[in-house]
């Protein structure tokens, strides 16, 4: 129950910090904004899971996603300014490869797998509908 109350407050604080960093400008503020923006989807997913009363069910998946997103954002910040002359991976600038793999493709696959593997893990059992008045089945 405490998680359900702390998550909205944490997301609101992160939103305020992102807005302040955006308004402040400069390189350190851009780094703060980028790292918070990378972590924000994990907070939103955690909020959705806490709403269903299952915040810890996917804790490992969410921690891996958080490390991947924030690590990729930090790598992109470190590679800023390298441009086309900088290091390359598979004939792409390394910062673009990090963006495509670490921010888009790998999180998409990991999130889909985590959802697919745990989809029915917390679903309540289904019960047949009660018959309507007079014993008649309301669906017929």
C-alpha positions in Angstrom: 0.0 0.0 0.0 2.9 2.4 0.7 4.2 1.7 -2.8 0.9 2.9 -4.3 1.2 6.2 -2.4 4.9 6.7 -3.0 5.0 6.1 -6.8 2.7 9.0 -7.8 4.7 11.3 -5.5 8.0 10.1 -7.0 6.7 10.6 -10.5 5.5 14.1 -9.7 8.9 14.9 -8.2 10.7 13.5 -11.2 8.4 15.5 -13.5 9.1 18.7 -11.5 12.9 18.0 -11.7 12.7 17.4 -15.4 10.8 20.6 -15.9 13.4 22.5 -13.8 16.3 21.0 -15.7 14.6 21.8 -19.0 14.1 25.4 -18.0 17.7 25.7 -16.5 19.5 24.7 -19.7 23.1 23.8 -19.9 25.0 20.5 -20.1 24.4 19.3 -16.5 20.7 20.1 -16.7 20.5 18.2 -20.0 22.1 15.2 -18.4 19.7 15.3 -15.5 16.8 15.6 -17.9 18.0 12.8 -20.1 18.5 10.3 -17.2 15.2 11.1 -15.6 13.4 10.8 -19.0 15.0 7.4 -19.5 13.8 6.2 -16.1 10.3 7.6 -16.4 8.8 4.6 -18.3 9.8 2.3 -15.5 8.0 4.5 -13.0 4.8 4.5 -15.1 4.9 0.7 -15.5 5.5 0.3 -11.8 2.5 2.6 -11.1 0.3 0.4 -13.3 1.4 -2.7 -11.6 0.9 -1.2 -8.2 -2.6 -0.2 -9.2 -3.4 -3.9 -9.8 -1.9 -4.7 -6.3 1.1 -6.6 -7.8 4.0 -4.2 -7.6 6.7 -6.8 -6.8 5.7 -9.4 -9.4 7.9 -7.9 -12.1 10.5 -6.3 -9.9 13.4 -8.1 -11.5 12.2 -7.2 -15.0 11.7 -3.6 -14.1 15.1 -3.3 -12.5 16.7 -4.8 -15.7 14.7 -2.3 -17.8 15.8 0.6 -15.6 19.5 -0.4 -15.8 19.2 -0.8 -19.5 17.4 2.5 -20.2 19.5 4.6 -17.8 22.7 3.0 -18.9 21.9 3.6 -22.6 21.0 7.2 -21.8 24.3 7.7 -19.9 26.2 6.1 -22.9 24.5 8.4 -25.3 25.3 11.4 -23.1 29.0 10.3 -22.9 29.1 9.9 -26.7 27.5 13.3 -27.3 29.4 15.4 -29.8 31.3 12.4 -31.3 29.1 12.6 -34.4 29.8 10.7 -37.6 33.6 10.8 -37.0 33.3 9.1 -33.7 33.4 5.4 -32.9 31.2 3.1 -35.0 29.3 -0.1 -34.5 28.0 -2.1 -37.5 28.8 0.9 -39.8 26.6 3.2 -37.6 27.8 5.9 -35.3 28.0 4.3 -31.8 25.5 6.8 -30.3 22.9 5.9 -33.0 23.6 2.1 -32.3 23.0 2.7 -28.6 19.8 4.7 -29.4 18.4 2.0 -31.7 19.4 -1.0 -29.5 19.4 0.2 -26.0 16.5 2.7 -26.0 14.3 1.1 -28.6 14.8 -2.5 -29.7 16.1 -4.3 -26.6 13.6 -2.7 -24.2 10.8 -3.5 -26.7 11.7 -7.2 -26.8 12.4 -7.4 -23.0 9.1 -5.7 -22.1 7.1 -7.9 -24.5 8.8 -11.1 -23.1 8.2 -10.0 -19.5 4.6 -9.3 -20.2 4.1 -12.5 -22.0 5.8 -14.7 -19.4 3.8 -13.1 -16.5 0.5 -12.3 -18.2 -1.6 -14.9 -16.3 0.5 -15.0 -13.2 -1.7 -12.6 -11.2 -5.0 -13.0 -13.0 -7.9 -13.9 -10.7 -9.7 -17.2 -11.6 -12.8 -16.8 -13.8 -16.1 -17.9 -12.4 -19.2 -18.7 -14.5 -21.9 -16.1 -14.7 -24.8 -16.6 -12.3 -28.1 -17.4 -14.0 -30.6 -14.5 -14.4 -34.0 -14.3 -12.7 -36.0 -17.5 -13.0 -32.9 -19.6 -13.7 -32.6 -18.4 -17.3 -29.2 -17.9 -18.7 -28.9 -14.1 -19.6 -26.7 -14.8 -22.6 -29.2 -16.9 -24.4 
